[in-house]
Amino acid sequence: MFQRLLFVIRDEFGLSRSQARGFLALAVLMMLCWFGPLAYDRFFNQTPKTVSQSDARTADSLLAILEKIQPEKPVYGKSYERTYPSKEVDNPERPLSLFYFDPNLASSEQFQELGMPKFIAARIIKYRSKGGQFRKKEDLQKIYGLQASLYERLEPYINIPEKQAVASISPTQPTANTSLPPTPVKPAYTKPVVTTFDINTADTTQLIRLKGIGSKLAARIVKFRDGLGGFASTTQYSEVFGLDSLALSELNHFAQIRTTVHKISINTVSPEELDRHPYLSKRQSEIIVRYREQHGAYKTAQDLLNIKILDEKLVNKIAPYLAF
């Protein structure tokens, strides 16, 4: 788990192994500094606080005063609909009348005669002033605040002429004005055909054309490739963190290895430069250089097997990147 966390930090921020460990230690220290005092107060500083009788009486008297001046809560009916305050319903004693009306032409006074609150009528007028139009009876329900019971009462009296309910001219039909030039038809967008490419020279724009690979995943592939010095085998695609089966299938089908990888001179490289390679840790890099200084230059990659902390699997992975 710890090694996995270090790998995620190195992959995300481009840090070496030692820098990733320092970053993780600093994050743990910051969490302790942040949550330490809270934990101490919760578990160790639990001194009970006593309240005198005089303070308790004072608090009770203040609570009684607050309850008297507290504003009244809104009243809700059985249908969970908030009752409108009196200031929102104008002329509550006005006699209501039902008549046929067109919501696209009726005035605010006519809406109020039908039983609508003044603010609902104002919303309808504002909706029409901004270009809104009621094409069918059900469109009136879109007005925010209009109660369902009021709509059911008014629905038989809504009269929208046919010319308003249906658009008179379809956008695709030719207009009567023949003087206007015909609208040019834009060609349909066709996705560019994906062809094979060199994975060691490709950029993110080529990678995001593949299915299952977005901009973030494409940047991660390029970053991992540059850290390696190039892909030496297609089997290394699966080592990129976050690739699923679809992305791997696309890479194996279109991404080819046409150029050689960047090699490291194992007999002259420093421990710091060797540690930058994703396959080697800082300790392994230091031991490889120290062994070279004690026993002489390496002749083949098999000479690295004399170092006990390196196994054959690791040597075979880094062998394509070593120059002797």
CYANA upper distance limits for C-alpha pairs under 8 A (distance plus 0.5 A):
  1 MET  CA      5 LEU  CA      6.73
  2 PHE  CA      6 LEU  CA      6.78
  3 GLN  CA      7 PHE  CA      6.71
  4 ARG  CA      8 VAL  CA      6.84
  5 LEU  CA      9 ILE  CA      6.81
  6 LEU  CA     10 ARG  CA      6.65
  6 LEU  CA     17 ARG  CA      7.69
  6 LEU  CA     20 ALA  CA      6.49
  6 LEU  CA     21 ARG  CA      7.35
  6 LEU  CA     24 LEU  CA      8.40
  7 PHE  CA     11 ASP  CA      6.52
  8 VAL  CA     12 GLU  CA      6.51
  9 ILE  CA     13 PHE  CA      6.52
  9 ILE  CA     14 GLY  CA      8.19
  9 ILE  CA     15 LEU  CA      7.85
  9 ILE  CA     20 ALA  CA      6.64
 10 ARG  CA     14 GLY  CA      5.53
 10 ARG  CA     15 LEU  CA      5.18
 10 ARG  CA     16 SER  CA      6.80
 10 ARG  CA     17 ARG  CA      7.40
 10 ARG  CA     20 ALA  CA      6.47
 11 ASP  CA     15 LEU  CA      7.88
 11 ASP  CA    220 ARG  CA      8.37
 11 ASP  CA    224 PHE  CA      8.30
 15 LEU  CA     19 GLN  CA      6.20
 15 LEU  CA     20 ALA  CA      6.35
 16 SER  CA     20 ALA  CA      6.59
 16 SER  CA    275 ASP  CA      7.63
 16 SER  CA    276 ARG  CA      6.71
 17 ARG  CA     21 ARG  CA      6.81
 17 ARG  CA    275 ASP  CA      8.38
 17 ARG  CA    281 SER  CA      6.98
 17 ARG  CA    282 LYS  CA      7.13
 18 SER  CA     22 GLY  CA      6.79
 18 SER  CA    282 LYS  CA      7.49
 19 GLN  CA     23 PHE  CA      6.60
 20 ALA  CA     24 LEU  CA      6.68
 21 ARG  CA     25 ALA  CA      6.64
 22 GLY  CA     26 LEU  CA      6.60
 23 PHE  CA     27 ALA  CA      6.73
 24 LEU  CA     28 VAL  CA      6.82
 25 ALA  CA     29 LEU  CA      6.71
 26 LEU  CA     30 MET  CA      6.67
 27 ALA  CA     31 MET  CA      6.79
 28 VAL  CA     32 LEU  CA      6.79
 29 LEU  CA     33 CYS  CA      6.74
 30 MET  CA     34 TRP  CA      6.61
 31 MET  CA     35 PHE  CA      6.44
 31 MET  CA     36 GLY  CA      8.24
 32 LEU  CA     36 GLY  CA      5.56
 33 CYS  CA     37 PRO  CA      7.81
 34 TRP  CA     38 LEU  CA      8.24
 35 PHE  CA     39 ALA  CA      6.66
 36 GLY  CA     40 TYR  CA      6.66
 37 PRO  CA     41 ASP  CA      6.66
 38 LEU  CA     42 ARG  CA      6.69
 39 ALA  CA     43 PHE  CA      6.57
 39 ALA  CA     44 PHE  CA      8.43
 40 TYR  CA     44 PHE  CA      5.78
 40 TYR  CA     45 ASN  CA      7.00
 41 ASP  CA     45 ASN  CA      5.21
 41 ASP  CA     46 GLN  CA      7.57
 42 ARG  CA     46 GLN  CA      7.29
 51 VAL  CA     55 ASP  CA      6.95
 51 VAL  CA     56 ALA  CA      7.19
 52 SER  CA     56 ALA  CA      6.83
 53 GLN  CA     57 ARG  CA      6.72
 54 SER  CA     58 THR  CA      6.74
 55 ASP  CA     59 ALA  CA      6.67
 56 ALA  CA     60 ASP  CA      6.73
 57 ARG  CA     61 SER  CA      6.78
 58 THR  CA     62 LEU  CA      6.84
 59 ALA  CA     63 LEU  CA      6.66
 60 ASP  CA     64 ALA  CA      6.78
 61 SER  CA     65 ILE  CA      6.92
 62 LEU  CA     66 LEU  CA      6.77
 63 LEU  CA     67 GLU  CA      6.73
 64 ALA  CA     68 LYS  CA      7.00
 65 ILE  CA     69 ILE  CA      7.08
 66 LEU  CA     70 GLN  CA      6.43
 74 PRO  CA     82 ARG  CA      7.72
 74 PRO  CA     83 THR  CA      8.03
 75 VAL  CA     82 ARG  CA      7.00
 75 VAL  CA     83 THR  CA      6.73
 76 TYR  CA     80 TYR  CA      6.08
 76 TYR  CA     81 GLU  CA      6.39
 76 TYR  CA     82 ARG  CA      5.43
 76 TYR  CA     83 THR  CA      6.64
 77 GLY  CA     81 GLU  CA      6.33
 77 GLY  CA     82 ARG  CA      7.21
 77 GLY  CA     83 THR  CA      7.59
 84 TYR  CA     88 GLU  CA      6.84
 84 TYR  CA     89 VAL  CA      7.57
 85 PRO  CA     89 VAL  CA      7.59
 86 SER  CA     90 ASP  CA      8.09
 88 GLU  CA    117 PRO  CA      7.57
 88 GLU  CA    118 LYS  CA      7.56
 88 GLU  CA    119 PHE  CA      7.25
 89 VAL  CA    117 PRO  CA      5.73
 89 VAL  CA    118 LYS  CA      6.79
 89 VAL  CA    119 PHE  CA      8.31
 90 ASP  CA    117 PRO  CA      7.20
 90 ASP  CA    118 LYS  CA      6.62
 94 ARG  CA    113 GLU  CA      8.18
 95 PRO  CA    113 GLU  CA      7.99
 96 LEU  CA    113 GLU  CA      5.89
 96 LEU  CA    114 LEU  CA      6.36
 96 LEU  CA    115 GLY  CA      6.35
 97 SER  CA    113 GLU  CA      6.51
 97 SER  CA    114 LEU  CA      6.15
 97 SER  CA    115 GLY  CA      8.18
 98 LEU  CA    113 GLU  CA      8.26
 98 LEU  CA    114 LEU  CA      6.11
 98 LEU  CA    154 LEU  CA      8.09
 98 LEU  CA    157 TYR  CA      7.89
 99 PHE  CA    114 LEU  CA      8.05
 99 PHE  CA    157 TYR  CA      6.61
100 TYR  CA    157 TYR  CA      4.95
100 TYR  CA    158 ILE  CA      6.36
100 TYR  CA    159 ASN  CA      6.70
101 PHE  CA    105 LEU  CA      8.43
101 PHE  CA    106 ALA  CA      6.94
101 PHE  CA    157 TYR  CA      6.90
101 PHE  CA    158 ILE  CA      5.96
101 PHE  CA    159 ASN  CA      6.12
101 PHE  CA    160 ILE  CA      8.48
102 ASP  CA    106 ALA  CA      6.30
102 ASP  CA    158 ILE  CA      6.55
102 ASP  CA    159 ASN  CA      5.64
102 ASP  CA    160 ILE  CA      5.95
102 ASP  CA    161 PRO  CA      8.50
103 PRO  CA    134 PHE  CA      7.37
103 PRO  CA    140 LEU  CA      8.27
103 PRO  CA    158 ILE  CA      7.75
103 PRO  CA    159 ASN  CA      8.38
103 PRO  CA    160 ILE  CA      7.97
104 ASN  CA    128 ARG  CA      7.62
104 ASN  CA    133 GLN  CA      6.91
104 ASN  CA    134 PHE  CA      6.76
104 ASN  CA    160 ILE  CA      8.33
106 ALA  CA    110 GLN  CA      6.60
106 ALA  CA    111 PHE  CA      7.34
107 SER  CA    111 PHE  CA      6.93
107 SER  CA    125 ILE  CA      8.18
108 SER  CA    112 GLN  CA      6.87
108 SER  CA    118 LYS  CA      7.98
108 SER  CA    121 ALA  CA      5.83
108 SER  CA    122 ALA  CA      7.10
108 SER  CA    125 ILE  CA      7.57
109 GLU  CA    113 GLU  CA      6.74
110 GLN  CA    114 LEU  CA      6.91
111 PHE  CA    115 GLY  CA      7.28
111 PHE  CA    116 MET  CA      6.16
111 PHE  CA    121 ALA  CA      6.33
112 GLN  CA    116 MET  CA      5.24
112 GLN  CA    117 PRO  CA      6.58
112 GLN  CA    118 LYS  CA      6.71
112 GLN  CA    121 ALA  CA      7.31
114 LEU  CA    154 LEU  CA      8.22
115 GLY  CA    150 LEU  CA      8.29
116 MET  CA    120 ILE  CA      6.82
116 MET  CA    121 ALA  CA      6.93
116 MET  CA    150 LEU  CA      8.26
117 PRO  CA    121 ALA  CA      6.96
118 LYS  CA    122 ALA  CA      6.69
119 PHE  CA    123 ARG  CA      6.72
120 ILE  CA    124 ILE  CA      6.93
120 ILE  CA    143 ILE  CA      8.16
120 ILE  CA    144 TYR  CA      8.39
120 ILE  CA    145 GLY  CA      7.34
120 ILE  CA    146 LEU  CA      7.22
121 ALA  CA    125 ILE  CA      6.86
122 ALA  CA    126 LYS  CA      6.60
123 ARG  CA    127 TYR  CA      6.50
123 ARG  CA    143 ILE  CA      7.72
124 ILE  CA    128 ARG  CA      6.78
124 ILE  CA    143 ILE  CA      7.41
125 ILE  CA    129 SER  CA      6.70
126 LYS  CA    130 LYS  CA      6.96
127 TYR  CA    131 GLY  CA      7.38
127 TYR  CA    132 GLY  CA      5.79
127 TYR  CA    133 GLN  CA      8.39
128 ARG  CA    132 GLY  CA      5.05
128 ARG  CA    133 GLN  CA      6.64
134 PHE  CA    139 ASP  CA      6.04
134 PHE  CA    140 LEU  CA      7.20
134 PHE  CA    160 ILE  CA      8.41
134 PHE  CA    164 GLN  CA      8.42
134 PHE  CA    165 ALA  CA      7.96
135 ARG  CA    139 ASP  CA      7.26
135 ARG  CA    160 ILE  CA      7.73
135 ARG  CA    164 GLN  CA      6.49
135 ARG  CA    165 ALA  CA      4.62
135 ARG  CA    166 VAL  CA      7.42
136 LYS  CA    140 LEU  CA      8.38
136 LYS  CA    160 ILE  CA      7.32
136 LYS  CA    165 ALA  CA      6.31
137 LYS  CA    155 GLU  CA      7.47
137 LYS  CA    158 ILE  CA      6.99
137 LYS  CA    159 ASN  CA      8.40
137 LYS  CA    160 ILE  CA      7.89
138 GLU  CA    142 LYS  CA      8.27
139 ASP  CA    143 ILE  CA      8.49
140 LEU  CA    151 TYR  CA      8.42
141 GLN  CA    146 LEU  CA      7.19
141 GLN  CA    148 ALA  CA      8.25
141 GLN  CA    151 TYR  CA      7.66
146 LEU  CA    150 LEU  CA      7.62
146 LEU  CA    151 TYR  CA      7.67
147 GLN  CA    151 TYR  CA      6.96
148 ALA  CA    152 GLU  CA      6.71
149 SER  CA    153 ARG  CA      6.93
150 LEU  CA    154 LEU  CA      6.80
151 TYR  CA    155 GLU  CA      6.21
152 GLU  CA    156 PRO  CA      8.34
154 LEU  CA    158 ILE  CA      7.07
160 ILE  CA    164 GLN  CA      7.21
160 ILE  CA    165 ALA  CA      7.04
161 PRO  CA    165 ALA  CA      6.90
162 GLU  CA    166 VAL  CA      6.75
163 LYS  CA    167 ALA  CA      7.52
163 LYS  CA    168 SER  CA      7.14
169 ILE  CA    173 GLN  CA      7.34
169 ILE  CA    175 THR  CA      8.22
194 VAL  CA    209 ARG  CA      7.43
194 VAL  CA    210 LEU  CA      7.96
194 VAL  CA    254 PHE  CA      8.29
195 THR  CA    254 PHE  CA      6.91
196 THR  CA    253 HIS  CA      8.15
196 THR  CA    254 PHE  CA      4.81
196 THR  CA    255 ALA  CA      6.37
196 THR  CA    256 GLN  CA      7.26
197 PHE  CA    202 ALA  CA      7.51
197 PHE  CA    254 PHE  CA      6.84
197 PHE  CA    255 ALA  CA      5.92
197 PHE  CA    256 GLN  CA      6.44
198 ASP  CA    202 ALA  CA      6.45
198 ASP  CA    255 ALA  CA      6.44
198 ASP  CA    256 GLN  CA      5.55
198 ASP  CA    257 ILE  CA      6.03
198 ASP  CA    258 ARG  CA      6.11
198 ASP  CA    259 THR  CA      7.85
199 ILE  CA    231 PHE  CA      7.98
199 ILE  CA    255 ALA  CA      5.70
199 ILE  CA    256 GLN  CA      6.22
199 ILE  CA    257 ILE  CA      6.38
199 ILE  CA    258 ARG  CA      8.26
200 ASN  CA    225 ARG  CA      7.68
200 ASN  CA    230 GLY  CA      5.90
200 ASN  CA    231 PHE  CA      6.90
200 ASN  CA    257 ILE  CA      7.09
200 ASN  CA    258 ARG  CA      8.00
200 ASN  CA    259 THR  CA      7.02
200 ASN  CA    261 VAL  CA      8.35
201 THR  CA    259 THR  CA      8.44
202 ALA  CA    206 GLN  CA      6.77
202 ALA  CA    207 LEU  CA      7.82
203 ASP  CA    207 LEU  CA      7.20
203 ASP  CA    222 VAL  CA      7.60
204 THR  CA    208 ILE  CA      6.65
204 THR  CA    215 SER  CA      7.40
204 THR  CA    218 ALA  CA      5.76
204 THR  CA    219 ALA  CA      6.58
204 THR  CA    222 VAL  CA      7.65
205 THR  CA    209 ARG  CA      7.41
206 GLN  CA    210 LEU  CA      8.19
207 LEU  CA    213 ILE  CA      7.31
207 LEU  CA    214 GLY  CA      8.47
207 LEU  CA    218 ALA  CA      6.17
208 ILE  CA    213 ILE  CA      5.77
208 ILE  CA    214 GLY  CA      5.69
208 ILE  CA    215 SER  CA      6.54
208 ILE  CA    218 ALA  CA      6.64
209 ARG  CA    213 ILE  CA      7.95
210 LEU  CA    247 ALA  CA      7.83
210 LEU  CA    250 GLU  CA      6.64
210 LEU  CA    251 LEU  CA      8.19
211 LYS  CA    246 LEU  CA      7.45
211 LYS  CA    247 ALA  CA      6.80
211 LYS  CA    250 GLU  CA      7.10
212 GLY  CA    244 ASP  CA      8.24
212 GLY  CA    246 LEU  CA      6.42
212 GLY  CA    247 ALA  CA      5.43
213 ILE  CA    217 LEU  CA      6.27
213 ILE  CA    218 ALA  CA      6.69
213 ILE  CA    247 ALA  CA      6.53
214 GLY  CA    218 ALA  CA      6.49
215 SER  CA    219 ALA  CA      6.70
216 LYS  CA    220 ARG  CA      6.83
217 LEU  CA    221 ILE  CA      6.80
217 LEU  CA    242 GLY  CA      7.89
217 LEU  CA    243 LEU  CA      8.21
218 ALA  CA    222 VAL  CA      6.90
219 ALA  CA    223 LYS  CA      6.62
220 ARG  CA    224 PHE  CA      6.64
220 ARG  CA    240 VAL  CA      7.98
220 ARG  CA    241 PHE  CA      8.46
221 ILE  CA    225 ARG  CA      6.61
221 ILE  CA    240 VAL  CA      6.87
222 VAL  CA    226 ASP  CA      6.62
223 LYS  CA    227 GLY  CA      6.69
224 PHE  CA    228 LEU  CA      6.81
224 PHE  CA    240 VAL  CA      7.37
225 ARG  CA    229 GLY  CA      6.60
225 ARG  CA    230 GLY  CA      5.42
225 ARG  CA    231 PHE  CA      6.59
226 ASP  CA    230 GLY  CA      6.41
227 GLY  CA    276 ARG  CA      7.81
227 GLY  CA    277 HIS  CA      6.63
227 GLY  CA    278 PRO  CA      7.02
228 LEU  CA    277 HIS  CA      6.48
228 LEU  CA    278 PRO  CA      6.92
229 GLY  CA    261 VAL  CA      6.02
229 GLY  CA    262 HIS  CA      5.21
229 GLY  CA    263 LYS  CA      7.64
229 GLY  CA    321 TYR  CA      8.00
230 GLY  CA    260 THR  CA      7.86
230 GLY  CA    261 VAL  CA      5.20
230 GLY  CA    262 HIS  CA      6.93
231 PHE  CA    236 GLN  CA      7.26
231 PHE  CA    257 ILE  CA      7.55
231 PHE  CA    261 VAL  CA      7.01
232 ALA  CA    236 GLN  CA      8.09
232 ALA  CA    257 ILE  CA      7.74
232 ALA  CA    260 THR  CA      7.78
232 ALA  CA    261 VAL  CA      6.81
232 ALA  CA    320 PRO  CA      7.28
233 SER  CA    257 ILE  CA      7.82
234 THR  CA    252 ASN  CA      7.24
234 THR  CA    256 GLN  CA      8.19
234 THR  CA    257 ILE  CA      8.03
235 THR  CA    239 GLU  CA      8.47
236 GLN  CA    240 VAL  CA      8.04
237 TYR  CA    248 LEU  CA      7.34
237 TYR  CA    251 LEU  CA      8.02
238 SER  CA    243 LEU  CA      7.40
238 SER  CA    248 LEU  CA      7.35
243 LEU  CA    247 ALA  CA      6.34
243 LEU  CA    248 LEU  CA      6.93
244 ASP  CA    248 LEU  CA      6.76
245 SER  CA    249 SER  CA      6.56
246 LEU  CA    250 GLU  CA      6.80
247 ALA  CA    251 LEU  CA      6.72
248 LEU  CA    252 ASN  CA      6.59
249 SER  CA    253 HIS  CA      6.68
250 GLU  CA    254 PHE  CA      6.62
250 GLU  CA    255 ALA  CA      8.20
251 LEU  CA    255 ALA  CA      5.39
252 ASN  CA    256 GLN  CA      8.01
261 VAL  CA    320 PRO  CA      8.20
261 VAL  CA    321 TYR  CA      7.25
262 HIS  CA    321 TYR  CA      7.00
263 LYS  CA    320 PRO  CA      7.93
263 LYS  CA    321 TYR  CA      4.93
263 LYS  CA    322 LEU  CA      5.70
263 LYS  CA    323 ALA  CA      6.23
264 ILE  CA    269 VAL  CA      7.60
264 ILE  CA    274 LEU  CA      8.48
264 ILE  CA    321 TYR  CA      6.40
264 ILE  CA    322 LEU  CA      5.37
264 ILE  CA    323 ALA  CA      6.07
265 SER  CA    269 VAL  CA      6.28
265 SER  CA    322 LEU  CA      6.55
265 SER  CA    323 ALA  CA      5.23
265 SER  CA    324 PHE  CA      6.62
266 ILE  CA    298 TYR  CA      7.90
266 ILE  CA    322 LEU  CA      6.44
266 ILE  CA    323 ALA  CA      6.56
266 ILE  CA    324 PHE  CA      6.72
267 ASN  CA    289 VAL  CA      8.48
267 ASN  CA    292 ARG  CA      7.63
267 ASN  CA    297 ALA  CA      6.08
267 ASN  CA    298 TYR  CA      6.93
267 ASN  CA    324 PHE  CA      7.11
269 VAL  CA    273 GLU  CA      6.93
269 VAL  CA    274 LEU  CA      7.05
269 VAL  CA    289 VAL  CA      8.26
270 SER  CA    274 LEU  CA      6.74
270 SER  CA    289 VAL  CA      7.46
271 PRO  CA    275 ASP  CA      6.53
271 PRO  CA    282 LYS  CA      7.90
271 PRO  CA    285 SER  CA      5.66
271 PRO  CA    286 GLU  CA      5.64
271 PRO  CA    289 VAL  CA      6.78
272 GLU  CA    276 ARG  CA      7.30
272 GLU  CA    282 LYS  CA      8.14
272 GLU  CA    285 SER  CA      8.11
273 GLU  CA    277 HIS  CA      8.20
274 LEU  CA    280 LEU  CA      7.81
274 LEU  CA    285 SER  CA      6.17
275 ASP  CA    280 LEU  CA      6.37
275 ASP  CA    281 SER  CA      6.25
275 ASP  CA    282 LYS  CA      5.64
275 ASP  CA    285 SER  CA      6.06
276 ARG  CA    280 LEU  CA      8.15
279 TYR  CA    314 LEU  CA      8.12
279 TYR  CA    317 LYS  CA      8.22
279 TYR  CA    318 ILE  CA      7.48
280 LEU  CA    284 GLN  CA      6.60
280 LEU  CA    285 SER  CA      6.87
281 SER  CA    285 SER  CA      6.66
282 LYS  CA    286 GLU  CA      6.75
283 ARG  CA    287 ILE  CA      6.76
284 GLN  CA    288 ILE  CA      6.66
284 GLN  CA    309 ILE  CA      7.86
284 GLN  CA    310 LEU  CA      8.26
285 SER  CA    289 VAL  CA      6.91
286 GLU  CA    290 ARG  CA      6.57
287 ILE  CA    291 TYR  CA      6.41
287 ILE  CA    307 ILE  CA      8.48
288 ILE  CA    292 ARG  CA      6.81
288 ILE  CA    304 LEU  CA      8.15
288 ILE  CA    307 ILE  CA      8.03
289 VAL  CA    293 GLU  CA      6.82
290 ARG  CA    294 GLN  CA      6.81
291 TYR  CA    295 HIS  CA      6.44
291 TYR  CA    296 GLY  CA      8.21
291 TYR  CA    307 ILE  CA      8.19
292 ARG  CA    296 GLY  CA      5.50
292 ARG  CA    297 ALA  CA      6.02
292 ARG  CA    298 TYR  CA      7.33
293 GLU  CA    297 ALA  CA      8.08
298 TYR  CA    303 ASP  CA      6.63
298 TYR  CA    304 LEU  CA      8.14
298 TYR  CA    324 PHE  CA      7.24
299 LYS  CA    303 ASP  CA      7.32
299 LYS  CA    324 PHE  CA      6.55
300 THR  CA    304 LEU  CA      8.36
300 THR  CA    324 PHE  CA      7.30
301 ALA  CA    305 LEU  CA      8.31
301 ALA  CA    315 VAL  CA      7.40
301 ALA  CA    316 ASN  CA      8.49
301 ALA  CA    319 ALA  CA      6.34
301 ALA  CA    322 LEU  CA      8.12
302 GLN  CA    306 ASN  CA      8.39
302 GLN  CA    315 VAL  CA      8.05
304 LEU  CA    310 LEU  CA      7.59
304 LEU  CA    315 VAL  CA      7.44
305 LEU  CA    310 LEU  CA      6.64
305 LEU  CA    311 ASP  CA      6.99
305 LEU  CA    312 GLU  CA      7.17
305 LEU  CA    315 VAL  CA      7.75
310 LEU  CA    314 LEU  CA      6.96
310 LEU  CA    315 VAL  CA      7.29
311 ASP  CA    315 VAL  CA      6.88
312 GLU  CA    316 ASN  CA      6.63
313 LYS  CA    317 LYS  CA      6.91
314 LEU  CA    318 ILE  CA      6.92
315 VAL  CA    319 ALA  CA      6.31
316 ASN  CA    320 PRO  CA      8.18
318 ILE  CA    322 LEU  CA      7.28
